[in-house]
Amino acid sequence: MKIIEFTDKAIDAVKSYKNQLQIPEDYFLRVGVKQKNETNKRLVIGFDTKTEKDMEVEVSGIKVVYSPGEVFFFVGMKIDYVELGDRKGFTFVEHKVLAT
């Protein structure tokens, strides 16, 4: 199982934002979670430099960094990009893997 997964829409959106915002090539996509309490978790996503504590993976050509302490939030989830009317953004969706 991959640690961090993205839907095709999310991958396209990240690449589009990186191009539109002219993000330098040495920047990574940082994925994290801001937790207010046990049930209220919010995805944090943006472009950033890598620190020595970060874990790094590559997903569809996108260099992604995350804090190792947050990895359990990503297991079994995918990051999606949703557009609803005039609202748009990244969100977690449950990714179910069927056992064979």
N, C-alpha and C positions, 0 to 999 in steps of 0.2 A: 504494500500500500504506500502511496506517495504521501509525504507529510503535508504538502500544500497543493491543492488542486484548484483549477479555475475552469469555468465554463468557456466555451468559444466566445460568447459575447463579452465576457470579462477580459479575456486576452486581447480581443480587438480594441476594447475601450482603453486598456492600459497603453497599448501601442499608440493609439490615437492621441491620448493625453500627453504621452512622452514627446511625440512629434510636435503637437500644437504648442506645448509649453517650452519646447526647446531644452529639454532636460539633458545635461551633459552625459556622455557615454559612461563615465565612471560612477554614476549614481545607480542605486539599486531601488527596487520597489520594496518598501518596508511594509510588512503586514503584522498587525498586532491586535490586541484586544484591550479595551478599556472596560474595567469591571467596576460597577457601582455597588453591586451586591450579588448574591448567589444566582439570581435569576435575570439580572439586568446586565447583559454584556453587549458591548458595541464594537463593531469592527473598526479598526484604525488602519488606514492605508494611505501611503504617500511615497514620494521619492525622497531618498536620503542616502547618505554615505554609510558605509559599513564600519562597525566598531569591532574591536578585537573579541568581544563577547558574543557577537552575532553568529548565527548559523546561516549558511548560504545554500540555496538550491537554484536550479534553473528550470523554468517551466515554459515550454514553447518559445524559447529564445529570450525570455525575460529573466533577468537576474533578480532573485528575491532573497531578502534577508528577514530574519525574525529572531526574537529572543528565545533561547532554549526553554525558559520557564513557562512560555505560553504555548508550547507545542501541543499540549493535550487539548486545547481549544480547537485545533485544526483537524485532528484525526477524525475521520468520518464525515467531514464537511467539505463543501466546495465553495469557492467565492464566485458569485454571480454579479452581473451588471444588469440593473433593472431600470426601465424607463416607464413611469406612470404619469401620463399627462405632462405637466411642466416639471415634475420631480424626477430625478435620476440619481443613481449612485450604486455603490458596491454593497453587497450583503452576503451573509452566510446562508447556504442552503444545505439541508441534510443530504448526504450522499450515501445511499445504501449500497452495500456490496453484497451480492448474493453468494452464499457459500456453495461450492461445488463438491 
